[in-house]
């Protein structure tokens, strides 16, 4: 099940598939606090799955290397991804439960996640045939995969495949491992909070340049409703403004950003164009419940005034 390669895949995503159980609260809980909550429902999610689905929604060819459990949640996730035109032939079904989270959503749409990990919590690293990378343009993974991500990126470098890494604040604990990963990374995605903390600075531009100095030739730092900062080696820093939308649920917005950004990058778009597309995709993804509750396609995006300069019709 992990042998062979989807030869036509442009993006291969090596990260998790999850089910997100959404719970509405008035405010995210503080220590020793108690409050009422409302169950919203269960939604397909996972960073790897979300990135692949966003890429595919735009018409890109995406494959996913991950695991699910042999349960109903696993079957629903695979069905949802297949319906989204994501190649799931390299997803392995293992024993136990599919990885799942409780996502607490406050009245502003902001979230806090509680994760329930197990055997089905990421790629089946010991069972991967690296031929899955043959013919791909870019491979995506997350900092939490650590040494496995380093091995993946070494395999990518040997094949001329662009490497894309997503880092979160939880990845700050092992600086040596992060350093090894960044040295192998071509494209880096990180939230502003991570960039500022990692750089030990309050200067946003300096934080982006500091991450670039550790290896990535292209860094995209997300700033929530403010948009993003994009820095490419040798170019001036680009700030892409955010979009005013009615926020319902921010779960998975950064993943949708990454998937859309990589779609533009694979097609040779300029950093500012990739950032604009990604910001629009992420902004509209937060207007519905679930990580992939509202992913816009090319025609829907092309109708937005902010997308007027994007070469969507040509892709």
Secondary structure, 3 states (H helix, E strand, C coil): CCCCCCCCCCEEEECCCEEEEEEEECCCCCCCCCCCEEEEEEEEECHHHHHHHHHHHCCCCEEEECEEECCHHHHHHHHHHHHCCEECCCCEEECCCECEEEEEECCCCCEEEEEECCCECCCCHHHCCHHHHCCCCEEEEEHHHHHHHHHHHHHHHHHCCEEEEEECHHHHHCHHHHHHHHCCCCEEEEEHHHHHHHHCCCCHHHHHHHHHCCCCCEEEEECHHHEEEEEECCCCCEEEECCCCCCCCCCCHHHHHHHHHHHHHHCCCCHHHHHHHHHHHHHHHCCCCCCCCCCCCHHHHHCCHHHCCCCHHHC
